[in-house]
């Protein structure tokens, strides 16, 4: 089994399209198709269901995907380890982050990293914390900056970066705006704006309310910070968010949320559970810890 066959297989599985995968790999589509057919012959099983619009994995393909990703990650780590011993950091840094993460200025950190290690290719992916944890566990990411939730981080190594209290954001004309602080009981009946359940702040907020036994209903669900702020700015609902969000829209009223031991968001660096941290990921963490961003 050749590594290039596994690389081609993973690319097609990710793109669900032979043409797009061939363009990304910079190979001909006929060459890519031949590579996949060779792998299928070797494994004696079809790996994809092909249609005119896209390709999907067969049961055999799904079984192979996780193993192929782990093999390729191990090969990449081997190359990077040898390069690090030789005093030159090369290879790839596959980094994930949740948007507007607290405690890390991601753009500044990556700019500083590139200045120090120009031979390392940086690949950045932005997901919710739940997906980030899955990507790190599967070996598709070397490192991720995410919000800690018990279900996501139990099976991973993690390093705490910062902790922020929960705040309630509301329009200045909202009936709660004059309060000094609020509890989950105070806001249980309100209209909530919140993120998709994959996002770390949503998971932590849900856990905080569950801890108090207070039920709430998220009526307006979004996938980005600016949409959340826009909806609150139009007085369509309130939002429970990390403290630093209050500085993103100064006209909104921000009130601390009290009354639950779980009322905090912890930012962590997520690392693979069963393999060594890649040299590039170690270098990025060192840069972060020394204030290099």
C-alpha positions in Angstrom: 0.0 0.0 0.0 1.5 3.3 -1.1 1.3 6.5 0.9 0.2 8.5 -2.1 -2.8 6.2 -2.6 -3.8 6.9 1.0 -3.2 10.7 0.5 -5.4 10.6 -2.7 -8.1 8.6 -0.9 -8.3 11.0 2.1 -8.4 14.0 -0.3 -11.4 12.6 -2.3 -13.1 11.6 1.0 -12.7 15.2 2.3 -13.8 17.0 -0.9 -16.4 14.4 -2.0 -15.4 15.2 -5.5 -12.7 13.8 -7.8 -12.2 17.0 -9.8 -11.8 19.3 -6.7 -9.5 16.7 -5.0 -7.3 16.5 -8.1 -7.0 20.3 -8.3 -6.0 20.4 -4.6 -3.5 17.7 -5.0 -2.2 19.1 -8.3 -2.6 15.8 -10.1 -4.6 14.8 -13.2 -8.1 13.5 -12.6 -7.3 10.4 -14.5 -4.2 9.8 -12.4 -6.3 10.3 -9.2 -9.0 7.9 -10.4 -6.3 5.3 -11.3 -4.8 5.7 -7.8 -8.1 5.1 -6.1 -8.8 2.1 -8.3 -5.4 0.6 -7.4 -6.2 1.0 -3.7 -9.6 -0.6 -4.2 -8.1 -3.5 -6.0 -5.5 -4.0 -3.2 -8.2 -3.9 -0.5 -10.6 -5.9 -2.6 -13.4 -3.5 -1.7 -15.1 -0.4 -3.3 -14.3 2.7 -1.3 -16.6 5.2 -2.9 -20.1 5.4 -4.3 -19.8 7.5 -7.4 -22.6 9.7 -8.7 -22.7 12.5 -11.3 -22.8 15.1 -8.5 -20.5 13.8 -5.8 -18.8 10.7 -4.3 -19.6 9.3 -0.9 -17.8 6.7 1.2 -18.9 3.1 1.3 -18.8 1.2 4.6 -15.3 0.0 3.7 -14.3 3.5 2.9 -15.5 4.8 6.2 -13.5 2.0 7.9 -10.4 3.0 6.0 -10.6 6.8 6.5 -9.8 7.0 10.2 -6.8 4.6 9.8 -5.5 6.4 6.7 -5.7 9.7 8.5 -3.7 8.3 11.5 -1.1 6.8 9.2 -0.6 10.0 7.3 -0.4 12.0 10.6 2.3 9.6 11.9 4.3 9.9 8.7 4.1 13.7 8.9 5.2 13.6 12.5 8.2 11.4 11.6 9.3 13.9 8.9 8.9 16.8 11.3 10.7 15.1 14.1 13.8 14.4 11.9 13.7 18.0 10.6 13.6 19.3 14.2 16.6 17.3 15.2 18.5 18.9 12.3 17.6 22.3 13.7 15.1 23.3 11.0 11.4 23.3 11.6 9.6 22.1 8.5 6.4 20.3 7.6 2.8 21.4 8.4 1.0 23.0 11.3 -2.6 21.9 11.2 -4.4 24.3 13.7 -8.0 24.7 14.6 -9.8 27.4 16.5 -13.2 28.6 17.5 -14.0 32.1 16.4 -13.3 35.0 18.7 -11.6 32.6 21.2 -10.5 34.2 24.5 -6.9 34.3 25.6 -5.4 33.8 22.2 -4.8 36.4 19.5 -4.7 33.8 16.8 -3.8 36.0 13.8 -1.0 37.7 15.7 0.3 34.4 17.0 0.4 32.8 13.5 2.1 35.9 12.1 4.8 35.6 14.8 5.1 31.9 14.1 5.5 32.4 10.4 8.3 35.0 11.0 10.2 32.4 13.1 9.4 29.3 11.1 8.9 30.3 7.4 9.4 26.7 6.2 6.3 25.4 8.0 3.1 25.4 6.1 0.2 26.7 8.2 -3.3 25.2 7.7 -6.0 26.8 9.8 -9.5 25.5 10.3 -12.4 27.2 12.2 -15.1 25.0 13.8 -17.1 24.8 16.9 -15.4 23.3 19.9 -17.1 19.9 19.6 -15.9 19.5 16.0 -12.4 20.7 17.0 -12.2 18.0 19.6 -13.1 15.4 17.1 -10.6 16.7 14.5 -7.8 16.6 17.1 -8.7 13.1 18.3 -8.8 11.8 14.7 -5.4 13.3 13.9 -6.6 15.8 11.4 -5.5 18.7 13.6 -2.2 18.9 15.5 -3.6 21.4 18.0 -6.8 23.4 18.6 -7.9 26.4 20.7 -11.3 25.7 22.0 -13.6 26.1 25.0 -13.5 23.3 27.5 -16.5 21.1 28.0 -16.3 17.8 29.8 -17.7 15.6 27.0 -15.2 17.1 24.4 -12.0 17.1 26.4 -12.1 14.0 28.6 -10.4 11.9 25.9 -7.8 14.6 24.9 -4.8 16.2 26.5 -5.5 19.9 27.3 -3.7 22.9 28.6 -5.7 25.7 30.2 -5.2 29.2 28.7 -7.7 31.5 30.4 -11.1 31.5 32.1 -13.8 34.2 31.7 -17.1 34.7 33.6 -20.4 34.6 31.8 -22.2 37.9 31.0 -25.7 38.6 29.7 -25.9 40.9 26.8 -29.1 42.8 26.1 -30.3 46.0 24.4 -30.0 49.1 26.6 -33.8 49.5 26.4 -34.5 45.9 27.5 -36.3 45.5 30.8 -33.3 43.7 32.4 -30.8 46.4 31.4 -31.0 48.2 34.8 -30.0 45.2 36.9 -26.6 45.0 38.6 -26.3 41.3 38.0 -28.6 38.4 36.9 -29.1 34.8 37.8 -30.4 32.0 35.6 -33.7 32.2 37.3 -34.0 35.9 36.4 -33.7 35.2 32.7 -35.3 31.8 32.3 -38.3 33.1 30.5 -36.5 35.4 28.1 -35.9 35.0 24.3 -32.4 33.7 23.9 -29.9 34.3 21.0 -27.2 31.7 21.1 -24.7 29.7 19.0 -25.2 26.3 17.3 -24.8 23.5 19.9 -21.4 22.6 18.5 -19.9 25.8 19.7 -18.1 25.9 23.1 -19.9 28.9 24.6 -23.3 27.3 23.9 -22.3 24.0 25.5 -20.9 25.8 28.6 -24.0 27.9 28.9 -26.3 24.9 28.6 -24.2 23.1 31.3 -24.5 26.1 33.6 -28.3 26.2 33.3 -28.6 22.5 33.7 -26.5 22.7 36.9 -29.2 25.0 38.4 -32.1 23.1 37.0 -33.3 26.1 35.1 -34.7 25.5 31.6 -34.3 28.0 28.8 -35.3 28.1 25.1 -32.9 29.3 22.4 -35.2 30.8 19.8 -32.5 32.5 17.6 -29.6 30.2 16.7 -26.6 31.5 14.8 -23.1 30.4 13.7 -21.1 33.6 14.1 -20.5 36.3 16.6 -21.6 39.2 14.5 -25.0 37.7 13.8 -25.5 37.2 17.5 -24.6 40.8 18.3 -26.8 42.1 15.5 -29.8 40.3 16.8 -29.3 41.5 20.4 -28.6 45.0 19.0 -32.1 44.9 17.5 -33.6 43.9 20.8 -34.8 40.6 19.5 -33.4 38.6 22.4 -30.6 38.4 25.0 -27.4 36.4 24.9 -25.2 34.7 27.5 -21.6 35.1 26.3 -17.9 35.3 27.5 -17.0 38.6 29.1 -14.8 39.8 26.3 -17.8 39.8 23.9 -19.1 43.0 25.6 -16.3 45.0 24.0 -17.3 44.0 20.5 -20.5 46.0 20.7 -20.1 48.8 23.3 -23.6 50.1 22.9 -25.1 46.9 24.3 -25.6 46.4 28.1 -23.5 43.7 29.7 -24.5 42.2 33.1 -22.6 39.5 35.0 -24.4 36.2 35.4 -24.3 34.9 38.9 -25.8 32.0 40.9 -24.1 29.0 39.4 -20.7 27.4 40.0 -20.5 26.6 36.3 -20.9 30.2 35.1 -17.5 30.5 33.4 -15.9 29.7 30.0 -12.5 28.1 30.0 -10.3 28.4 26.9 -7.9 25.4 26.4 -5.4 24.1 23.9 -6.5 20.6 22.8 -3.7 18.1 22.0 -3.8 14.6 20.7 -4.4 11.9 23.3 -2.2 9.0 22.2 0.6 10.5 20.2 3.4 13.0 20.7 2.8 16.6 20.0 4.2 17.6 16.6 7.4 19.8 16.6 5.4 22.6 14.9 2.6 22.4 17.5 5.2 22.5 20.3 6.8 25.5 18.8 3.5 27.3 18.6 2.6 26.5 22.2 6.1 27.7 23.3 5.5 31.0 21.4 2.1 31.4 23.1 3.4 30.7 26.5 6.3 33.2 26.1 4.0 35.9 24.9 5.2 35.7 21.3 2.0 36.7 19.8 
